[in-house]
Amino acid sequence: MTRTEAKDKIIFALDVHNLQEIDRFAALLSGKVGMFKVGKELFTTAGPAAVEAVKRHGGEVFLDLKYHDIPNTVAQAMLAAGRMGVKLANLHALGGPEMMSQAAEAVRTNFSDSERPRLLAVTILTSSTQETLSAVGIDHPVEQMVVRLAKLARESGMDGVVASPLEIEAIRAACGPDFLIVTPGVRPAFAAVDDQKRIMTPAEAVKAGADYLVIGRPIAKAADPAAAADLIVDEIVGGC
Ligand SMILES: O=c1ccn([C@@H]2O[C@H](COP(=O)(O)O)[C@@H](O)[C@H]2O)c(=O)[nH]1
């Protein structure tokens, strides 16, 4: 794998709370990561201006708002995401097939194939464990649950899923080679695990078949974020 291919797999999680921080990280990381993720913290603070700021720097956006609501509300929110020109957007698979199908139908009807956002379904959060599932009344093993939700997402018109790298192989086997697999829960050897539970290293995740890796704090909290991104690229290239 080339350095460019490895770099393009990295989605940097812009978990910051003002537009100045976007400018700082975009300047440091443009050309070192493939995409920027705008999530709940940043979007709740800055709104669509956050997406515009990333795009002004020439970056592509994964809008990670993990919608989970009634089908009409989610479909309309996805259309709004599409109008902002984001490349990836997501919802919770646990919202069910009707919610996912309406969202998929809405973006396919209202945007051309080249312009529509690719839709991802979050399976089971990478911070969750078997105990987390039991606490909310889900008694199936985590991997079984993830694969079940991934298959449902594919049948409901999603382009891919968000899952832990630990589940990549099982999702690939169930959903095929063209289904996007985006994995947070990625931790290089030099970084703290933080609140992530189901994790792998960047090289392991890419080797297992991840299309994209979402990485935030290992880069953002490093003394030199650009050097940390370079180290992660080195690790991916060295491991593949
Ligand atoms: O299951 C999930 C879904 C989304 N995320 C998001 O990814 C990043 C990970 O950041 P790190 O700092 O690398 O832990 C974060 O924005 C989460 O909201 C996830 O971690 N797990």
The ligand as an SDF file (V2000), in Angstrom:
LIG
                    3D

 21 22  0  0  0  0  0  0  0  0999 V2000
  -18.8740    3.5010   17.3570 O   0  0  0  0  0  0  0  0  0  0  0  0
  -18.4000    4.6450   17.2440 C   0  0  0  0  0  0  0  0  0  0  0  0
  -18.9590    5.6070   16.4370 C   0  0  0  0  0  0  0  0  0  0  0  0
  -18.3700    6.8350   16.3470 C   0  0  0  0  0  0  0  0  0  0  0  0
  -17.2630    7.1450   17.0430 N   0  0  0  0  0  0  0  0  0  0  0  0
  -16.6770    8.4990   16.8920 C   0  0  0  0  0  0  0  0  0  0  0  0
  -15.3430    8.3640   16.3680 O   0  0  0  0  0  0  0  0  0  0  0  0
  -14.4620    9.2670   17.0090 C   0  0  0  0  0  0  0  0  0  0  0  0
  -13.3540    8.5040   17.6700 C   0  0  0  0  0  0  0  0  0  0  0  0
  -12.4960    9.4080   18.3040 O   0  0  0  0  0  0  0  0  0  0  0  0
  -11.2100    8.9250   19.1330 P   0  0  0  0  0  0  0  0  0  0  0  0
  -10.7270   10.1860   19.7700 O   0  0  0  0  0  0  0  0  0  0  0  0
  -10.2440    8.3660   18.1250 O   0  0  0  0  0  0  0  0  0  0  0  0
  -11.6460    7.9050   20.1250 O   0  0  0  0  0  0  0  0  0  0  0  0
  -15.3020   10.1140   17.9690 C   0  0  0  0  0  0  0  0  0  0  0  0
  -15.6140   11.3290   17.3170 O   0  0  0  0  0  0  0  0  0  0  0  0
  -16.5760    9.3050   18.1750 C   0  0  0  0  0  0  0  0  0  0  0  0
  -17.7150   10.1330   18.3090 O   0  0  0  0  0  0  0  0  0  0  0  0
  -16.7160    6.2000   17.8640 C   0  0  0  0  0  0  0  0  0  0  0  0
  -15.6840    6.4410   18.5320 O   0  0  0  0  0  0  0  0  0  0  0  0
  -17.2980    4.9710   17.9290 N   0  0  0  0  0  0  0  0  0  0  0  0
  1  2  2  0
  2  3  1  0
  2 21  1  0
  3  4  2  0
  4  5  1  0
  5  6  1  0
  5 19  1  0
  6  7  1  0
  6 17  1  0
  7  8  1  0
  8  9  1  0
  8 15  1  0
  9 10  1  0
 10 11  1  0
 11 12  2  0
 11 13  1  0
 11 14  1  0
 15 16  1  0
 15 17  1  0
 17 18  1  0
 19 20  2  0
 19 21  1  0
M  END
$$$$
